């Protein structure tokens, strides 16, 4: 499996959001690959090792929590941060995913750039 340094995965069906996250990651010296669907994300995780995935909860072909489980089956150590405008911090499924360690964070859309920069630190090698 390929092991690029600082490679992040962006999973979102909004092209503008993918572009914005890619730019923020570049500013932090990281590379990114974007997937516009759950199917694309699964394919990328089979081919690359990612430091962290930023993932929307609502995708055209997948539910974010279910997709997170499938991604973690492929790469058990992959940190996943959910990025969503449709969930609130007190959502039961989100709280369960956080408590179970399925996801390591949640960022609500629209987000501040600093929230993304802070999350990037979760996926860096120490």
C-alpha positions, 0 to 999 in steps of 0.5 A: 500500500502506498504511504504518502506523507501527510495524505488526507481524504476528503469525502463530500459531494460538494465540489466547492467544499472539496476544493476549499478543504484541499486548499486549507490542507495545502497551506498546512503542507499536506496533500489530499485526495477527494471522493465525491461518493462513498464508493469513490472513498472506499476505492481510495482507502483500498489504494492509499494510506490516509492520515485522516478523513474529513467526511460529510454525513450525507452523500448521494450513495451512503450514510456517513456513519455507515460509511465510516464503519466500512472505511474503518474495516478497510483501515482500522487506524483511519481517524475520521472527522465528520463535517456536516451541516445536517447534524447537531452536536447532540445527535444520538448517532453522532454521540455514539460514533464519538463514544465508540471511537468510530469517529474522532471529531465533528465539525459543523458546516459552515466551519471556521478554517481554524477548526479544520487546522486543529483537526489536521493535527489529529491525523499527523504522525507524532 
